[in-house]
């Protein structure tokens, strides 16, 4: 028995990631290299890297189709496009609010959430984000597999789901050809997970050049084949009055909901910014412009499809590319191959940015002794494959409804984080204390959990619960439906307001009465030193709410 225990310990020691020597067991559950503030040599993201990141992220299948649901819902093309502009402009503001924290203190979402939810209380929102990232990774990879299917079929037309023997059941949601294509995409995605986050920016730079050019080429090709812009440009809105107003609101909110996950975890990327302002204007302007341009291309191409083939517009660009293969020669198939390859690269970049890195960072916070961002990314990929995403996509409407509803939970998390940083702490964080589980620490609160944050988080969810029940088919009062139409705003505002109010009534430590954005410029944070000396020996002055700040700290604007 003793020998087995010893073997297990040796195996666990080999699997453990490198950590700072001398850490207590509690500290080992709070820190490793990937969780520490990013040191200066890894802060390599300048403003143009963030521009490339968001341009690259905007060109994916989901964004391409973002206006389709609005037009089908009764809006004209320009009304749906206006909703995209407004929705993503608001999303850009939210992104900058959360991204500022990471860019200033160079810490990711799991560590940022410790200041508001508590040292151990932060594990729940981190787990929520990690679980959703794994689900989305599988779904986006399956869509990327469709791109691979088209690429192969553009070369060999015999690669057809209708003719290749199918070993899957009819109600599984996939075929042998589709699953093989999905697996190829999944397998080819694995090398991209290997690279550290500060270097993966090169993938987004390549994608930012290649994919938009392919998207514009697709636009020109479709318009030329149609002999014009198609009937959707001339189609008026079918909703009027209050119905039109609420449809516009729903269109704006659907754009914001599409960004809910990224709003929460933008610090995972902004922490690699060279300077805080590098993650400000570049994100604020690129997000609405990039996503609006992509949506416009999607509207025009889909409108052209109804002229080329007749009938209803084809909103899925991959379905339209399949039609192009069937009625074209070798030159047309080559064009389809290039565009499908661009969409595959788009899906890869989106999956790495929105899912793999996010899940890896979150899993690192859940088990920092054994997991790094790289290992967490591979676990995310394994879960994405094992969950058989095609089963979820068999009922796409319900799946989309539930995923959109998940923004309710994420909006509450974002509301608490923003209120904590901007209104309660006024930009002041004691970075070293975010990695310490001592009960006297300013972020330990009650048994490591911040009850004010959880009260606000639950309040932000409750205001949308009845409306969510209506969205999934239960009959609810019309007022609840109207509230749910504003779900992200309702959850965010209620959570932020409740958190701020509770902290006013019952103040928390480590706050400032004035704006005190100290920032973090250190080379390598040493967690163990304070415990060795029995507590912090720094000269400190007391701030409002019982907070403390070093005397030699300089405010960073």
N, C-alpha and C positions, 0 to 999 in steps of 0.2 A: 504493500500500500504506500509506504514511504517512498519507494522507488518510482511509483507511478506519479506521485505528487511532485517529486523532483523533476521528472521528465516533463510534466505539464508546465512547471515553472520555467524550465529552460526553453520550451517551445514558446511560451508567452513572452519571455524575454527577447527571443529572436523576432517575434512579430511586432514588438513594441517599437514605436517611432522614437527618434532621438529627442531627448528632453534635457532641460537644464538640470544638472546634478543637485542633489540636496532638497528636492521638492518633497513636500508631504503628500500623502495619498489624496487629500482633498485638492491640492494644487495640481496634481497630475490629472485630475478630472476637469481642470479649468484651462489648461494651457498646453500648447506645443508650438512648434515653429510656425505653422500655418495660422494659428490663432493670435499670435503676438502681433503688435503693431508692425506694419511694413517698414523695414529699415530703408534709409535713403537710396541705397544701391538698387533696390527693387522698385522704387517709385519711378516708373518709366512711361506712364501714360500722360502724354501731353494733350492739349485741346483737340488736335487733329486725330489722335487715336480715338477719342470719344466720338468725334464726328463719324469716323469710319465705322466704329462699333454700331452706332444707331442707324446709319445708312444701310449697313449690312443686315442688321436685325429687322429693318422694315420690309425688306424684300423676302417674304416667305408666303406660303400658301394661305395661311390664316389672314394676313393683312390684305392679300390680293382679293379675298372674298369679303372683306369687312363691310363694304357698302351693299353687298347683295341682299342681306337680310333687311336692310333699311328700304331698298327699292321695292323688294317683294312686300314689305310691310306697308307700302303706300306712298313713299316719298318720291319726289322727282330726283333725277341724278344730281342736280346741283344742291338740292336740300340735303341729300345723304352725304355729299362731299363736304358741305358746310359742317355737318355733324362731326365728320372725321377731323376737320381742322380744329373745331372747338374742343372735342373730346381729347385729342392728343396734345393740344396746347395745355389743357388742364393737367393731363398726365405728366407733361414735362415739368410743370411747376412742382407737383408732388415728388417727382424723381429728384429734382434739385434740393428739395427740403431734406429728404433722407440721405441723399448722396453727399450733401455738405458735411454731415457728421463723419462719414468715412473718409472724405478727402481731407478733413482738418486733423482728425486724430489717427487716421490710417488704420482703423479697425473695421472688421466686417460686421454684418448684421447680427451674428450670434453673440458677439461681445457687446455691441451697442445695446441690444435688448436686455443685457444684465443690469444696466443702469436704471431701467424702468420696471422690469418684471422681477428683478432680484437675481442673485447669483445662481440659484437653483431654479427659481421660477421661470427663468428664460428658456428652460429646456422644452417646455410645452409649445410655445410659438415656433421654436426652432424645429421641433419634430413635425409640426404641422406643415411648415414650409418644405422640409425635406421629403415628406410623404407625397405632397402634391408634385414636387419636381420629378420624382420617380415615375408617377403616373403620366405626367406630360411627356417625359422622355420617351416612354414607350409609344405614345400616340404620335408624337412628331417623327419618331423613327419610322413608324409604319407609313406615314405620309411620304417620308423620304424614300421608302422602299417602292412606292408607286412611281417616283421619279426614275429609279433604277429600272423598274419594269419597262417604262417607256424608252429609256436609253437602249436597253437590250433589244426591244422590239423594233426600234428604228434601224438596228443593224440586221437582225434576223426576224422577219415578219412572222416566222413560224413560232416565235415565243409568244404564244397567245393563250390566255387563261381558258379560252373556249375549246382549244384543241389539245392542250397538254393534259394528260390524265390527272384528275383531281383526287387526292387521297384524303381531303378534308370533307367533313359533312356539309350539307347544303346550308344549314343554319349556323355554321361556325363564323361566318363573316369574312372568310378568306378562301383562297384556292392554293394549289401547290405552286403555281407560277408566282402568285402574289407573295406567298410566304418566303419562297426562295429569294425573291427580290428584296423583301424586307430584311432577311438575314444577311444578304450581301451588304446592304446599306449599314446595318448594325455593326457588322464585322469591320467594315472600312472606317467606321467612326471611332473605333477604339484607339488608334494611334493619336488622334487629336486630344484625347483625354490625358495623355502622358505629359504634355507640355505644361510648365507652370503658368499661372495666370498672367504674370507680368510679360510673358513671351507670346501668349496666345493672341495678343493684339495683332500680330502679323497676319493671322488667318482672316480677321475682320477687314484688314486693309485690302487683301487680295479680293475678298468677297465684295467689298465696296466698289471696286473697279469693274469686276467681271459681271456680277449679277445685274446691276442696273442697266448696263449696256445690252445684255440679253433681254431684259424686260422691255426696253424701248424698241429693240428689234422685233420682238413679238408684237408689240403695239402697231408698228408700221406695217408689218406683214399682214396682220388681221384687217387693218383699215384698207389696205390696198386690195386685198381679196374681196372685201365687202363693197368696195367702190364708194366708201364714205363712212361716216361715224355711226350709222345704224339708227334704228328707231328709238332706242332708249333716250337718246339726246333730245328727241322731240316729244317724249312721253310726259304728260303733266302728272302732277301728284293726284292720287286718288283719295287722299284724306284731306279733310278741311276742318276749320274751326278748332275746337278743343281737342278733337281726335288727332289733328295734324300736330298740335302743340305737344301732346304727350308722346306722339311717335318720334318727334324731334328729340325730346328729352331721353327717350329710350335709346335712340341712336347714339347720342352723346355718351350715355352711361355705358353702352356696350363697348365703346372705344376705351373708356376708362377701365372697365372690368377686364379687358384684354391685357391691361398693363398692371393689374393689381399685384401679381406676384413680383414683378420687377420693381415696383414702388417700394415694397418691403425690403428687398435685398440689394438695392443699388449700392449700398456701402461695400458689398463684396467686391465691386469693381472700382468704385471711386476711391477706395483706400490706396490704390496704386497710382493716384494722381501725383504729379510732381508738385503742384501747388493747388490749393483749394479752388482758386478761380478757374483752373483748367477743366474742372468738372462742372462748372456753372453754365456759362453762356453756350458752350459747345453742346450741352445736352438740352438746354432750354429751347434753342432754336432748331436744332437738327431733328428732334423727335417729331414735332408737328409737320415740318416740311417733308421729311423722309416718308412718313406714313401716309401723308396726304397724296404725295406723288404716286406711291404704289397703289393706293386705292383708286386714284383717277385712271391709271393704266388698266386696272382690273375692270372698271366700269366700261371703258371704251372697247376693250377687247371682247368682253361679254356681249356688249351691244352689237358689235360687228358679227358675232357668231350667229345671231338670229337672222341676219341677212344672208350669210354664207350658206347656212343649212336650213333656214326656215324654223318656224316654231318658237318655243321659249328660249331665252338666252341660256347659254351654257356658262354657269358661274364658276365652275371648277376649271382652272386653266389646264390641269392635267388631263381632264376628260376632253377638252378641246384639242390638245396636242395629239391625243390618240386618234381623233377624227382626222387630223392632218396627215397622220401616217397612212391611214386607210385610202385616202384619195390622192396621194402624191407619188412622185417618182423618187429616184435616189437623191436628187438635190434637196427635195423637200424633206426627206427623211433625215438628211444630214443636219438641216436646220433645226428639226425637231430634237435631234440628239443633243446639239449644242445648248438649246434652251432648257431641255430637261436636265442636262448636266448642271446648268446654272441654278435651277431650282433645287437640285440635290445639294449643291454647295450651300444654298440659302438655308435649307433645312438643317444641314450640319452645323452651320454657324449659330443658328437660333437655338438648336438643342444644346450646344456647348454653353452658350451665354446664359440662356434662361433656365436651364435644367441641370446640366452636368456640374458646372462650377458651383451653382447654388446648392445642389444636394451635397456635393463634396464638402463645401464649407460648413454646412449645417451638420453633417454627420461627424465632421471633425470636432464640433462642439459637443456632440452627444457622447463620443468616445475618444477624447483626444489622446489617450494613452496608446491607442492602437490604430487610429485612423488619421490619415492626412487627406488633403483635398484630392490628391490623385487617387488614393484608395477609395475614398467616398464616391468619386466619379465613376469608378469601375463597378462599385456596388450598385450605383444608380442604373448603369447600363445593364447589369445583370438582372435587376428587378424589372426594368423596362422590357427585357426580352421574355422573362418568365411570366409576366402578368398577361401575356397574349392580348395585346391591345386591340386586335381585330374583334375580339369578343365584345369589347366596350363600344366599338364603332358600329355594331349591328343595329343599335338604336341610337343614332346620332343625335336626334332631337333631345331626348332625355339626358344623354351624356353631356351635351352642350349646356343644358339647363343647370345641371348639378355643378358643372365646372364654373359656370358664370356665377352661380350662387355662392361659390367658395370665396368670392371677393368680399362677401359680407364678413367673413372671419378675418380675412387679411386686412380689411379696412379698419377694423377695431385695433389690430396690432399696430398698424401705421399711425392711427390716431393717438395711441398711448405714447409711442416713440417720439412723435413730433412734439406733442405737448410737454413731454418730459424734458426734451433738449432745449426747446425754444422758449417755453413759458415758465417752466418750473426751475430748471437749472441755469437758464440764460446762457447756454453755450459752454458751461463749465463741467468738465468731467475729470475725475481723478483716475487716470488711466491705469495706474498700478493696482489700485483697489479693485478694478474689474476682474482681476485674476487672483483674488484672495478670498478664501472662504471663512476668515475669522468672523466670529459672531459680533465683534465690535466694529467691523467694516461698515462704511456708509451705504453699501449696496447689498448688505446681508438681510436687512429688514427683519422679518419674522420667520425664523427657521429657513432663511434663504429665499423666501417668497414674499413678494410685495403685494399685500392685499389690496391696496388702492388701485394698482394697475389691473388686477384681476376683476375687481368690481367694475371698473370702467370698461374693460374688455367684454365682460358679460353684458353690460348695459348696451354697448354698441351692437351686440349680436341680437339681443332681445327685441330691439325696435324693428328689426327686419324679419323676425321669425314668422309672424303671421303672414306677411306678404310672400315669404318663401314658400309657405304651405300652399298658397294660391298659385304660385308659379309651377308647382308640380302636380296641379290638378284638383286641389281641395277648394271648395267654395268659401271665399272669405269676403269681409266687407270691402267696399270699393276704396275706402280711405287707406286700408292696409296695402292695397295694390298700388295706390299712388305713392305711398311711402317707399314701397319696395322698388318702384321705378327709379327712385333716387338712392338706391341701396348703398353705394359706396360713400356718398356724401353723408347719408344718415348715420351709418356706422362710424365713419371717421369723426364727424362733428360731435356726436353723442359721447364716444369714447374719449376724445380729447377734452371735451368740456367737463365730463365727470372726473377725469383724472386731475385736471387743473384745480377743480373745486375741492376735491378731497385733499389735495396737497396744500391748499390754502387753509382749510379747516384743521388739518393734522399735518404740519410741516415735516419735510424729510430732510436728512442731512446732505452735506456736500452740494449746496446751492449757492447762488449769487444773487444779490439785489440789483446788480447792474450787469450789462452784457460782459461776459468774461470767457471768451473763447480762447483758452490757453493754447490748445493744439499740442501736438507731440512731435518733437524733432529729434528724439534720441536714436542712437544707432541700434541698440539691442536691449530690450527691456529685460531686466533681471528680476524675476519674481521672488527669489528665495531670500534676498538680502534683508528685507524688513523682518522676516520671521527670525532670522539669525540674531538680529539685534533686539528682538523683543518688541518690535513696533517701530513706526517711522520716527526718524530722528531729525526730520527736516524742520526748519524754522517755518512756522505757519501763522496765519492770521485768520481770525474767525470772520466768516461771512454770514449774510442773512440766512435764517433757517438752520443754523448750526453747521454750515458748511465750512470747509477749509480750503485754502489755496496757498502754494508756496509763495514766499515773499518775492522771490526773484523771477516769478512768472511774468511773461509779456503777453499782452492781448494781441491775438492775430486777427486782422480784419481781412 
